[in-house]
Every structure is written in structure tokens, then in C-alpha cells.
């Protein structure tokens, strides 16, 4: 199988047709489709029931898109007989794993990577990464700010394209075999480990024992390694190799006499798999997010925040900026400076820009003067959200008071741009809704 990347047509796709052990290439001969997206991610899909595709040791159903890379092992079978291959000698068994569109906390970032692996991430991102929130009065703590999602206790409300199975750790006799079996069954493993045994996780810091959740998406028996994904010590979300024996120690050590690992959350193992359900852009949900964001409320999409927190304890949407200003005013220079609130603002802009572009291209928003102004507003927000995040990095490194003051000024400015973007999107969405009638 020659490099499909070099063969794509002007539509960034190509069809390979297999019949009687022979391969031909043609736009209209639907057997295997290769295609490339705007972000350069590349996918393969079988469109013929006689043709089976195995990628990295796992066979996939027809009409299911799977992300591929140049080093992936791809086998093509016609009625069970091997007719084509790429990197045939690679013994790694791994599930599809894409570059996440949004990178915030490990669980949600991994969900993005999983959905991206099946080309199913965009609609879930556009329907969810909207309403920002921040705890009031509890600043610079471990979990302080995030996006609002649907109810995680009801998978259909949270992410209907994924199944989640919960396994108690005490039910697992052999973690290595359990993880391998789960991956072979197309289930990603989200599991608590003692991160002491992943040196890349620490970067320049001194290693210590710490319980933390990470995803496992692949293994190689010959090399005795698992593929583990999380935010590493360099700040990047990456997949690293972890030896079987290190994982076994990491799996059990967090339960031993190490108080750093004795926290309740994350005791269970979560198995995540992709189903055949499809998510569509929900215009009513987007309109609801717009209104809550402008009103500083959370009234339309319920999750644990509704029953675990009082409404006055959380700043939503436009009030996020006021609460963050308070946090910066109260910040003590010698304290750890948490840049996550700035990162959330930047991710909001990235998603908003892609969401609006998708809505324009697919007819959700008409190309009018209002739409053009909205595109300009989101471009301005994006530019300044990057600047404010850079100021946060600069301040955390140098701790100069004038940098902090400049950060506060920029925050006031970007609040206005945020309001312009959200109100502009609300206007065009309501116009689109009215035109439907």
C-alpha cells in the first residue's frame, strides 16, 4: 500500500477498490476511502462489506472512519484474505487517538482525543465548550474553573457517542491482562496510577508518589509497554510508553502507605468505548448557552453543579471576568500563579471561531453584515486571548507588578470582546431559528 497522503485528489480524498485480489484507484469505485481534513488529520473507512480493515491489530466495522498516521499498521482483507498492507511488521495494538481540539482537564481532553480518532469530535465540542465558570471565593485551588458540560451521570446527556463502563479495582486480579483485554475489545482505559513511575510526567520536578488518572490506549507485548496519555511535565498533552512492570507497580502502589495517593476520587476504572450514535449541532442548546453566558446564569443544562453547589458559589459567563479580577486583586506575589483561567478563555475563543466557521459553511448562519461583524469580533477576541495568556506566562516567570497590572487591564478589555462575540452569535442564531419557521 503506497503512501495514501501523496495520492489524494483535489477534494483531499481517494478511493481504493479491491476485487479478486487486485487494487484499482478511482473516485467513484467505493471500497476503501482515504480522506484528509482541514487540520491535516487523515482517515480511512471501508465502504464495502466484502472489504475488512485492520488498523494496529484491531478490525473495524464498515462505514466507520478511523484516524491513521504514516507509521500505523494497516491490513486490508477481501473476504478474509489479505490483499494489501502497510507497516505489516508492527506489533503494537492500539486504538484510534487523535490530536484533541480542546485541551483542559485530562478526562475531557482524552474524550476529545478518542472522538477525534473516529472523526466524531466536532459536534460534541461545538455543543459543549461554551459556558465558562469559576468558583467564587475559592481561588487558585486544584479545580477552580472549567466549561459547563451535560450531566456526566447520564451518558446520553453528557456524550451520547461514548459508552462508559465502571469497574471496581478490587474486581481486577491482573491489571496488565485486564488492560490488554479491554483495549482488544476497543475500550479505552481511564485509570488511577501512581505517577512516580512515569518520569515524563514530572519534567524538571523531583518525582514523588501521587495518584492521578490517565488514559491507556495501546500496548505492545514484544516490547512490554503500554501507551499512556496525560499532560506531561512539559505542559503538553502527550502519549508516552510505560513498561508493564512499571504500570503494575504504579497500579498497586497508590493503595499502599502513601498518603499523597489517598484521595477518594478516581478509585474506579472507567472503560470508554465509541458507539454508532451521531451528534448533530444543537441550535437550541447554543442559544441557551449564549443567554446563560450573557446573564451570568446556569439555567438550561443540568449537571452535578446544580445539586452540589449553591448558585451564588459559582460565577458563570460574563461574571467569570469579574470574579477573576477579584482573584487577581487578592493574589499574593509569592504564591503559585494558576494560569488555567486564562487558558480557558483562550480555548473558548478557539472553539468559538471554529464553531462559527462551521455554522457559516453549513448554512446555519447566513452571510450578512451581522455575520461579518461577528467574524471580526471573534478574530479580535482570539488575538487578545492569546495576548492575555502570554501575559500570564510572563508574569508567572518574572513576577513583575506592572505585568500583573497589564493583565488586569487586558482582562477588562477582553470581557467587552467576549460580550460582543456571544451577543453577536445569539443574534444570528435567533435569526436562523426564525427563518426555520
C-alpha positions as CSV (number, residue, x, y, z in Angstrom):
1,X,0.0,0.0,0.0
2,X,1.8,3.1,-1.2
3,X,1.6,6.3,0.8
4,X,-2.0,7.5,0.6
5,X,-1.0,11.0,1.5
6,X,0.6,11.6,-1.9
7,X,-2.4,10.2,-3.8
8,X,-5.2,12.4,-2.6
9,X,-7.2,14.3,-5.2
10,X,-8.3,18.0,-5.1
11,X,-11.1,17.1,-2.6
12,X,-8.5,15.6,-0.3
13,X,-9.8,12.0,-0.8
14,X,-9.2,8.9,-2.8
15,X,-11.0,5.6,-3.2
16,X,-9.1,2.2,-3.4
17,X,-11.2,-0.6,-5.0
18,X,-10.3,-4.2,-4.3
19,X,-11.6,-7.1,-6.4
20,X,-10.3,-10.6,-6.8
21,X,-7.1,-9.6,-5.1
22,X,-6.4,-6.6,-7.4
23,X,-6.4,-3.0,-6.5
24,X,-7.5,-0.1,-8.6
25,X,-7.8,3.6,-7.8
26,X,-10.8,5.7,-8.8
27,X,-13.1,8.4,-7.4
28,X,-16.3,6.5,-7.9
29,X,-15.2,3.0,-7.0
30,X,-16.3,2.8,-3.4
31,X,-14.4,0.2,-1.5
32,X,-11.9,2.0,0.9
33,X,-12.0,5.7,1.3
34,X,-9.0,7.8,2.4
35,X,-9.6,11.4,3.2
36,X,-7.8,14.4,4.9
37,X,-9.4,17.1,6.9
38,X,-8.6,20.8,7.1
39,X,-6.4,20.2,10.2
40,X,-4.4,17.6,8.2
41,X,-5.8,14.7,10.2
42,X,-6.2,11.6,7.9
43,X,-8.8,8.9,8.0
44,X,-9.6,5.6,6.4
45,X,-13.1,4.0,6.0
46,X,-14.3,0.8,4.4
47,X,-17.4,1.3,2.3
48,X,-17.8,-2.3,1.0
49,X,-19.0,-5.2,3.2
50,X,-16.5,-7.5,1.4
51,X,-13.5,-5.5,2.4
52,X,-12.2,-5.6,6.0
53,X,-9.7,-3.2,7.5
54,X,-7.4,-3.9,10.5
55,X,-5.6,-1.0,12.0
56,X,-2.9,-1.6,14.6
57,X,-4.2,-5.1,15.3
58,X,-7.9,-4.2,15.6
59,X,-10.6,-4.8,13.0
60,X,-13.2,-2.1,12.4
61,X,-16.7,-2.2,11.1
62,X,-17.7,-0.9,7.6
63,X,-18.5,2.8,7.3
64,X,-16.6,3.7,10.4
65,X,-13.9,6.4,10.0
66,X,-10.6,5.7,11.7
67,X,-7.7,8.2,12.1
68,X,-4.4,7.0,10.6
69,X,-0.7,8.0,10.7
70,X,2.2,7.1,8.5
71,X,3.6,4.6,11.0
72,X,0.3,2.8,11.6
73,X,-0.1,-0.9,10.7
74,X,-2.9,-1.2,8.1
75,X,-4.1,-4.6,6.8
76,X,-6.8,-4.8,4.0
77,X,-8.6,-8.1,3.6
78,X,-11.1,-9.1,0.8
79,X,-13.5,-11.7,2.3
80,X,-10.9,-12.6,4.9
81,X,-7.9,-12.9,2.5
82,X,-5.0,-10.3,2.9
83,X,-4.8,-8.2,-0.2
84,X,-2.8,-5.1,0.9
85,X,-0.8,-3.9,3.9
86,X,1.3,-1.1,5.3
87,X,3.8,-1.4,8.1
88,X,2.9,-5.1,8.4
89,X,5.6,-6.0,11.0
90,X,4.5,-3.5,13.7
91,X,3.2,-5.5,16.7
92,X,1.6,-2.6,18.6
93,X,-2.1,-2.9,19.3
94,X,-3.6,0.5,19.8
95,X,-6.9,2.3,19.5
96,X,-7.6,5.4,17.4
97,X,-6.2,8.5,19.2
98,X,-6.3,12.0,17.6
99,X,-5.0,15.4,18.5
100,X,-7.6,16.9,20.9
101,X,-9.3,20.0,19.6
102,X,-9.6,21.3,23.2
103,X,-7.1,20.7,26.0
104,X,-8.3,21.4,29.5
105,X,-8.5,18.7,32.2
106,X,-7.3,15.1,31.5
107,X,-10.7,13.3,31.3
108,X,-12.2,15.8,28.9
109,X,-9.1,16.1,26.8
110,X,-8.9,12.4,26.4
111,X,-12.6,12.3,25.3
112,X,-11.6,14.8,22.6
113,X,-8.7,12.6,21.5
114,X,-11.0,9.5,21.4
115,X,-13.8,11.2,19.4
116,X,-11.2,12.7,17.1
117,X,-9.9,9.2,16.4
118,X,-13.2,8.4,14.9
119,X,-13.9,11.8,13.3
120,X,-16.7,12.4,15.7
121,X,-15.4,15.2,17.9
122,X,-16.6,18.4,16.2
123,X,-20.3,18.5,17.1
124,X,-19.7,17.4,20.7
125,X,-17.2,20.2,21.1
126,X,-19.5,22.8,19.5
127,X,-22.4,21.7,21.7
128,X,-20.4,21.8,24.9
129,X,-17.4,24.1,25.1
130,X,-19.3,27.3,25.7
131,X,-20.4,28.3,29.2
132,X,-17.3,29.1,31.3
133,X,-17.5,29.1,35.1
134,X,-15.3,29.8,38.1
135,X,-15.8,29.1,41.8
136,X,-16.3,32.3,43.9
137,X,-14.1,32.8,47.0
138,X,-12.0,29.7,46.3
139,X,-9.2,30.9,44.1
140,X,-6.0,29.2,42.9
141,X,-7.1,25.8,44.0
142,X,-6.8,22.4,42.3
143,X,-10.2,22.6,40.5
144,X,-11.2,26.2,40.1
145,X,-12.6,26.9,36.6
146,X,-13.9,24.9,33.6
147,X,-16.5,24.7,30.9
148,X,-20.0,23.5,31.7
149,X,-21.0,20.1,30.4
150,X,-24.1,17.9,30.5
151,X,-24.8,15.5,33.3
152,X,-21.9,13.0,33.4
153,X,-24.1,10.6,35.4
154,X,-26.3,10.2,32.3
155,X,-24.1,9.3,29.4
156,X,-26.8,10.2,26.9
157,X,-26.8,13.8,28.3
158,X,-23.1,14.1,28.6
159,X,-21.7,12.5,25.4
160,X,-24.1,10.1,23.7
161,X,-21.4,8.9,21.2
162,X,-19.5,7.2,24.0
163,X,-20.3,4.3,26.3
164,X,-18.8,4.3,29.8
165,X,-18.4,1.1,31.9
166,X,-17.3,1.4,35.5
167,X,-15.1,-1.4,37.0
168,X,-14.1,-1.6,40.7
169,X,-10.4,-2.1,41.2
170,X,-11.0,-5.0,43.6
171,X,-12.6,-6.9,40.7
172,X,-9.4,-6.8,38.7
173,X,-7.0,-9.7,39.5
174,X,-4.4,-9.0,36.8
175,X,-4.2,-5.3,35.7
176,X,-1.9,-6.0,32.8
177,X,-4.1,-8.6,31.3
178,X,-7.3,-6.6,32.1
179,X,-6.0,-3.6,30.3
180,X,-4.8,-5.6,27.2
181,X,-8.2,-7.4,27.0
182,X,-10.1,-4.0,27.3
183,X,-8.1,-2.5,24.5
184,X,-8.6,-5.5,22.3
185,X,-12.3,-5.1,22.9
186,X,-12.0,-1.4,21.7
187,X,-12.3,0.0,25.2
188,X,-10.0,2.9,26.3
189,X,-8.9,2.6,30.0
190,X,-9.1,5.6,32.2
191,X,-7.3,4.6,35.4
192,X,-5.7,6.0,38.5
193,X,-1.9,5.4,38.7
194,X,0.9,6.4,41.0
195,X,2.7,8.9,38.6
196,X,6.0,8.3,40.3
197,X,6.6,5.6,37.7
198,X,6.1,7.9,34.7
199,X,9.2,10.1,34.6
200,X,8.0,12.3,31.8
201,X,5.1,13.4,33.9
202,X,7.4,15.3,36.3
203,X,9.6,17.2,33.8
204,X,12.2,19.1,35.9
205,X,10.4,18.5,39.2
206,X,11.5,15.9,41.7
207,X,9.5,12.7,41.4
208,X,7.2,11.8,44.3
209,X,4.2,9.5,44.8
210,X,1.0,11.0,43.5
211,X,-2.3,9.4,42.5
212,X,-3.6,10.7,39.2
213,X,-5.9,9.5,36.3
214,X,-4.6,8.8,32.8
215,X,-5.8,7.1,29.6
216,X,-4.3,3.9,28.2
217,X,-5.0,3.3,24.5
218,X,-2.5,0.7,23.4
219,X,0.1,-2.0,24.2
220,X,3.0,-4.0,22.6
221,X,3.7,-7.4,24.0
222,X,7.1,-7.8,22.4
223,X,8.3,-4.5,23.9
224,X,6.3,-5.0,27.1
225,X,4.9,-1.4,27.0
226,X,1.6,0.4,27.4
227,X,0.7,3.7,25.7
228,X,-0.3,6.2,28.4
229,X,-1.7,9.7,27.7
230,X,-1.9,12.7,30.0
231,X,-0.4,16.2,30.5
232,X,3.3,15.7,31.0
233,X,5.9,17.8,32.8
234,X,6.5,20.0,29.8
235,X,2.8,21.1,29.9
236,X,1.9,19.2,26.7
237,X,-0.8,16.5,26.4
238,X,1.2,13.5,25.1
239,X,1.3,9.8,24.8
240,X,4.3,8.0,26.4
241,X,5.4,4.5,26.8
242,X,5.2,2.7,30.1
243,X,6.7,-0.7,30.9
244,X,4.4,-3.4,32.0
245,X,6.2,-3.9,35.3
246,X,6.2,-0.1,36.0
247,X,2.4,0.0,35.3
248,X,1.9,-2.9,37.7
249,X,3.8,-1.1,40.5
250,X,2.0,2.1,39.7
251,X,-1.4,0.4,39.8
252,X,-0.8,-1.1,43.2
253,X,1.4,1.4,44.9
254,X,-1.2,4.2,45.2
255,X,-3.1,1.9,47.6
256,X,-0.2,1.4,49.9
257,X,1.1,3.6,52.8
258,X,1.4,6.8,50.7
259,X,-0.8,9.5,52.0
260,X,-0.3,11.6,48.8
261,X,-2.3,8.9,47.0
262,X,-5.1,8.6,49.5
263,X,-7.9,10.7,47.8
264,X,-11.3,9.4,47.1
265,X,-11.8,10.5,43.5
266,X,-10.7,8.1,40.8
267,X,-10.8,4.8,42.7
268,X,-12.8,3.1,40.0
269,X,-11.6,2.2,36.5
270,X,-13.6,3.7,33.6
271,X,-13.7,1.9,30.3
272,X,-14.7,4.2,27.4
273,X,-15.8,3.0,24.0
274,X,-17.3,4.6,20.9
275,X,-20.8,3.7,19.7
276,X,-22.6,4.3,16.4
277,X,-24.7,7.3,17.6
278,X,-24.2,10.6,15.9
279,X,-24.3,14.0,17.5
280,X,-25.7,17.0,15.5
281,X,-25.3,20.7,16.2
282,X,-28.0,21.7,18.7
283,X,-29.0,25.2,17.8
284,X,-31.4,25.5,20.8
285,X,-28.5,24.4,23.1
286,X,-26.2,27.0,21.6
287,X,-28.8,29.7,22.0
288,X,-29.3,28.6,25.6
289,X,-25.5,28.8,26.2
290,X,-25.5,32.3,24.8
291,X,-28.2,33.5,27.1
292,X,-26.7,32.0,30.2
293,X,-23.3,33.4,29.3
294,X,-24.7,36.9,28.9
295,X,-26.9,36.7,32.0
296,X,-24.2,35.1,34.2
297,X,-26.5,32.2,35.0
298,X,-26.7,28.4,34.6
299,X,-30.3,27.5,34.0
300,X,-30.5,25.3,30.9
301,X,-28.1,22.3,31.1
302,X,-28.1,20.4,34.4
303,X,-25.1,18.5,35.8
304,X,-23.6,18.0,39.3
305,X,-23.1,21.7,39.8
306,X,-26.9,22.1,40.2
307,X,-27.1,19.8,43.2
308,X,-23.6,20.0,44.7
309,X,-23.2,23.8,44.7
310,X,-25.4,26.8,45.5
311,X,-25.9,29.1,42.5
312,X,-24.2,32.0,44.3
313,X,-21.0,30.0,44.8
314,X,-20.2,30.0,41.0
315,X,-19.6,32.8,38.6
316,X,-20.8,31.9,35.1
317,X,-20.2,33.5,31.7
318,X,-19.8,37.3,31.9
319,X,-19.4,37.2,35.7
320,X,-16.3,34.9,35.2
321,X,-14.3,38.0,34.3
322,X,-15.4,40.0,37.4
323,X,-14.5,37.0,39.7
324,X,-11.2,36.6,38.1
325,X,-10.4,40.3,38.6
326,X,-11.1,39.8,42.3
327,X,-8.8,36.8,42.4
328,X,-6.0,38.8,40.7
329,X,-6.6,41.7,43.2
330,X,-6.2,39.3,46.1
331,X,-3.3,37.4,44.7
332,X,-0.2,37.3,46.9
333,X,3.0,37.7,44.8
334,X,4.9,34.8,46.5
335,X,2.0,32.4,45.8
336,X,1.7,29.9,42.9
337,X,0.1,31.6,39.9
338,X,-2.5,29.5,38.3
339,X,-2.8,30.2,34.5
340,X,-5.7,27.9,33.9
341,X,-8.4,30.7,33.9
342,X,-6.5,32.4,31.1
343,X,-6.2,29.1,29.2
344,X,-10.0,28.5,29.5
345,X,-10.5,32.0,27.9
346,X,-8.2,31.1,25.1
347,X,-9.8,27.7,24.5
348,X,-13.2,29.4,24.4
349,X,-12.0,31.7,21.6
350,X,-10.5,28.8,19.6
351,X,-13.7,26.8,19.8
352,X,-15.9,29.8,19.1
353,X,-14.0,30.6,15.9
354,X,-14.3,27.1,14.6
355,X,-18.0,26.8,15.7
356,X,-19.0,30.0,13.8
357,X,-17.0,29.0,10.7
358,X,-18.8,25.6,10.7
359,X,-22.2,27.2,11.1
360,X,-21.5,29.6,8.2
361,X,-20.2,26.8,5.9
362,X,-23.2,24.6,6.7
363,X,-25.9,27.1,6.3
364,X,-26.7,27.7,10.0
365,X,-25.7,31.3,9.7
366,X,-26.5,33.5,6.6
367,X,-23.6,35.6,5.3
368,X,-24.8,39.1,6.2
369,X,-23.3,42.2,7.6
370,X,-24.1,40.9,11.1
371,X,-22.2,37.7,10.4
372,X,-19.2,39.6,9.0
373,X,-19.1,41.7,12.2
374,X,-19.3,38.5,14.3
375,X,-16.4,37.0,12.4
376,X,-14.4,40.2,13.1
377,X,-15.4,40.2,16.7
378,X,-14.3,36.6,17.3
379,X,-11.0,37.3,15.4
380,X,-10.3,40.2,17.8
381,X,-11.2,38.1,20.8
382,X,-8.8,35.3,19.6
383,X,-6.0,37.7,19.1
384,X,-6.3,39.3,22.6
385,X,-7.0,36.0,24.4
386,X,-3.6,34.8,23.1
387,X,-2.0,38.0,24.3
388,X,-3.5,37.8,27.8
389,X,-2.4,34.2,28.1
390,X,1.1,35.2,27.1
391,X,1.0,37.9,29.8
392,X,0.1,35.2,32.3
393,X,3.1,33.1,31.3
394,X,5.3,36.2,31.5
395,X,4.1,37.1,35.0
396,X,4.4,33.5,36.3
397,X,8.0,33.5,35.3
398,X,9.1,37.1,36.2
399,X,6.6,38.2,38.9
400,X,6.7,41.9,37.9
401,X,3.9,44.0,39.3
402,X,3.5,46.0,36.1
403,X,2.8,42.8,34.1
404,X,0.1,41.9,36.6
405,X,-1.5,45.3,36.2
406,X,-1.4,45.0,32.4
407,X,-3.0,41.6,32.8
408,X,-5.9,43.2,34.7
409,X,-6.3,45.9,32.1
410,X,-6.4,43.3,29.3
411,X,-9.0,41.3,31.2
412,X,-11.4,44.3,31.3
413,X,-10.9,44.7,27.6
414,X,-11.4,41.1,26.7
415,X,-14.6,41.0,28.7
416,X,-16.1,43.5,26.3
417,X,-15.0,41.5,23.3
418,X,-16.4,38.3,24.9
419,X,-19.8,40.0,25.3
420,X,-19.7,41.2,21.7
421,X,-19.0,37.7,20.4
422,X,-21.7,36.0,22.5
423,X,-24.4,38.6,21.8
424,X,-23.5,38.6,18.1
425,X,-23.8,34.8,17.9
426,X,-27.1,34.9,19.8
427,X,-28.5,37.4,17.3
428,X,-27.6,35.4,14.2
429,X,-28.7,32.1,15.8
430,X,-32.1,33.6,16.7
431,X,-32.4,34.9,13.2
432,X,-31.6,31.5,11.8
433,X,-34.2,30.0,14.2
434,X,-36.8,32.5,13.0
435,X,-36.1,31.6,9.3
436,X,-36.7,28.0,10.1
437,X,-40.3,28.8,10.9
